[in-house]
């Protein structure tokens, strides 16, 4: 009798576990579909306002239960934004913290995403968020909770979990890649951007008090840990001192292939922090062009843009040993009409070839 009871209990427990696993997988699949559907919209809003695409998507997933919530389906409200005193559009009554609360109703999902951006960038309690670099999703998540976006005490942790589970950081990084040539466009729409935001997203030159343009170093991007995607290609960010043999072994790539993917000569230990691609980079970039920053080598540019160096050299009429000057635009998709101006230290050697 005891044995049969134990078997029944184990069977029930196994069924319960299987049920919860199935439910969890369905939720994950729904979230993946939601992200795929709205990732471009989130990146577009990041380009327009500077709000990280990863944060926007994670909030959308949480606030709508991956598109399944009543507010999302009946009011196109994807961020749980209530009417407040300044809303003059359509509304919908919904039980939330209190019964029959007033929520904003939108004509389209696009309108909801745009209003979410405006809601964050125009209210004083969210102003501090725009001093946080867009790649710092942890800072944005904690900042949103502190600013009172949601009452759930674990809201920041939940946002970060969604971002990490679905690798949403890749969409923030992709948007940052797109702004490399004209990042000020993303800042122009932000109300009174802080110096930190301007410094983090500005292009590779700055204007002195005398009105002259002087180059500034390329801005360091906080890449995510583990494998992520750039220009449709798997990549990791490895610190100086990391063994390339170990990277190849850990990611089931042959050492020779790893060298080929990253256009490196035979070596083991990385001398500098850098992106290490686990697949062959494409011949064309995401961006139309890249503006050369101070102390930025052609190799570093090709890694940052996830484009084969041979293609970049061909597009820009460059030969081995040529170093483009700071501020020059390198084409990443099509051939330039002329080669870029070269750095002074390479001009004499290049012309003598």
N, C-alpha and C positions, 0 to 999 in steps of 0.2 A: 504493500500500500504506500509506504514511504517512497519507494523507488518510483512508482507511477506518479505520485504527487510531484516529486522532483523533476521528472521528465516534463510534466505539464507546465510547471513553473518555468523551466528552461525554454520550452517551446514558446510560451507566451512572451518571455523576455526577448527571445530572438525575433519574434514577430514585431514587437514594439520597436526594437532597435532598427529593424528593416524599414518599418513605417517611417520613423523619424529621419532615417538616411534618405529615403525617397523624397520626403517633404523638403529636406534641406537641399537636395540636388535640384528639385523643381524650382525652389527659390533662387538658387544660384543661376540656373538657366534663364529664369525670367529677368534677373538682374543683368545678365550678359546680353540679352536681347534689347533691354532698355538702353544699355550703354552703347551698343552698336547703332541703335536708332538715333540717339541724340548726341553722340560724341562730337560731330561736326558743329552742331549748334553751340555746344559748350565751348569749343575752341574758338568759334567765331566771336562769342561774347568775351572770351579772354582777350582776344586781339582788340576788341572795342573798348574794354574797360579795365583790363589788367587783373580780373578776378580769376584765380586758377581754375582751369578746366576740370582738374581732379576734384576740387571742392564742389564745384557746381554739379558735376555728375553724381558724386557721392550723396549730396543733399537731395538730388532728384530721386535717387534710388531709395533712400530712407523715407523721405516725405510722402512718396507715392506707393510705397511697397512695390517698387519696380513697375510702376504704371498701373497698378491694380486698385488704387484707392478711389473712394467715391468722389473726392474732390478732383482728382485727375481726370476721371472718366466723365463727370458731369459738369465740371467747371474749367477744365484745362488748367487747373491750379496745381503746379508740380512742386511748389515749395512751401505750401501751407501758410501763405501770407494772408493775414487778416485784413479787413477793410481799413482800419485806422481812420483818422479824422480827415485825411486828405484824398481819399479815394472817391472818384466821381463816376466810375464805371459800373458795370453790372455786378451783382452780388449773389451769394448763395448762403443760406442758413445751414449750419452744420454743428453738431454737438462735438465739442472738443474739450477744453478746460472747463467750459460751462455749456449749458444747454442753448442751442440755437444761436451760436456765435456767427458773426458776419464775416464771410470770407470773400476774397476777390474772385470774380469770374472773368475769364478771358475768351476772346474769340478764337484763339489758336494757342498751341503749345509754344510756338515761337514768341508770342506776346508774353507768356508766363516767364520764359527764360529772360527776356529783355527787362521785364518789370522787376525780376529778382535782382538783376545787376543794378538797376536804378535804385532799388530799395536799399541795397548795401552801400552804394557809393554816395548817396545823398543824405543819409541819416548820421548825425554826429556820433552816436554810440558805436558805429562801425568804422569811423574814420581811422582809428589806429591800425586796422587790418591792412591798410594800404601802405604801411611802412614795413610790412613783412614781404620778403621776396616771394614771388609766385610759386617757386619750387619748394618752399617750406610749407608743405601741407599740414604738418603737425602744428606749426604756429598758427596757421589759419583756422584749423579745427578748434584749437583751444581758445583762440580769439573770438570765434563765433559764439562759443558757449559763454564766455565771460561777458560778451556784449549783450547776452540775453536772447539769442535767436530762438533757443528752445528751452523748455523747462526740465527735460530729462537730464538728470545729473551725469549720465554717461554719454551724452550726445557727442562730445569730442572723440571719445574712444570708439564709438560706433562709426563715426565718419572715417576715422583712420583705418578701422578694420575693413570697411568697404573699399577704400582706396588701395589697401595692400592686397586684399584678396583678389581684386580684379585688375591690378596693375594700372590704376587710373593715372598714375604719375606720368605714364608715357604720353598722354594727351597734353598735359601741361608742357612737357619737354618738346613735343612736336610744335606746339604753339610758340614756344620760345624760339625754336629753330626758324619758324616763319617770320618772327619779328627781328631776326638778327640783322636784316638789312634796313629795317625801318621801324625800330622799336618805339620811337616817339609817337607813332600812330596809335599805339595802345594806350599811351599816357594822355593823349590830347583830350580824351573824353572823361578822364578822371578829375573830379572836383578837387582842386588844390592838392595835387600830388605831393607827398612828402619828399624831402631830399633823398631819403633812402630808396624810395621807389624809383625815382629818376635815375639814381646812381646804378641801381640793379638792372634796369631795362634799357638804358640809353644805348645808342649805337657807338661805334668805335671811335668817335671823336667828340670833343667838347669845345665850347666857345669861351675864350678868355675874356677878361674885362675889356681888353682893347679891341675885341671883335674878331680876333684871329682864331682860326681853328687849330687846335693842338691835339695830337693823338693821345688816347688813354689806353691802358692795357685792356685786353679782352676780359670780360667779366667771367668769373668762375661760376659754373652751374653746379648745383648740388644734385648730382645724379642719384637715382635710387639704388638700394642694395639689390644684389641678385641679378637675374637675367631680366632685361627689359627690351623694348623694341624701338629702333630708330630707323626711319625710312624703310620700314618693312623688314628690318634685319635684326636678328638677335645679337645682343651686345651686353657686356658687363663693364663696370667701371672698377679698375684695379689700382691699388696704391703702389707707390714706388717700393721696390724690394720684393714684389710678388713674383713667383716663379711661373714662367710661361708654360713650362712642362707640366706643372701642377694644374694650371688652368685647362690645358688641353686634356689632361687625364680626367679632371673632375667633370668636364662637360662633354666627354666622349667625342672629342675631335682630335684628329691626328696632329702631332706637333707641326709637321710640314704644312698642313692645311691652315693651321692657325697663323703661321708665318705668312702664308700667301694671302689670307683674308685681311691681314693687317699690314701688308706690304712692308714687312720687316725682314732684315737679314737674320741669320741664325744667331740667336741670343737666348739666354735663359731668364735673367733677372731684369725686371723693368727698372729703368733708372729714374723715371718720373711717373706721377699719377697719370693714367690715361685710359681712354676707352679701348676695349679689346673686343673685336667683333668675332662672333662664333660662326658666322656665315659670310659668304662673299658679298661685299657692298655693291649696291646698284651703280649703274653708269650715270644715272641722273639723280639730282638732289630733290628735296622737297621744295626748297627755295629757288627763286630765279637766279639769285646771286648772293655772294657773301662779301661783306666789306672787311678788308684786312685790318686787324687791330695791331697795336704795338706789341712787338716781341712774339708775334704769331707766325709760326712757320707754315709752309704749304702743307706739310704732313698733318699738322694739328688741325688745319682747316678741313682737310679731307676726312679726318676722323670725326670732327664735330658735326660735319654735314652728312656723314655716312655716304660718301661718294668715292668711287675709285680715283686714285690720283692720276692715272693715265688719261682718264676722261677729262678731268679738270684741266690738265696740261693741254690737251687737244683743244678744248673749248676756248682756252685763253691764249693760244699760240705761245705756250711756254716750253722751254727746253730744260733739260736737267741742269740744276745749279742756279737757275733763275729764281730770284726772290722778289715777289711783288711788293711794292711800296705800301706803307701804311695809308689807309684810306681808299685804296684802289678797290674796285668792284671785280670780283671773280665770278664769271658766269658758270652756272652749275647744271644747265639743261641744254643750252644751245651755244653755238660758236659766237664769240664776240667779233665785232667788226675789226678790232685791232687788239694787239697785246697790251697788257696793263703797264703802267709806268713801273720801273724796277727800283728797288731799294738802292741807295747811293753806293753801298759797299759792293754791290754786285753789277753795277752798270758797266764798269770798265771791263770786268772779266767776261760779261755776257757779250759785249760788242766785239771783243777780240777773238771770239770763238769762230 
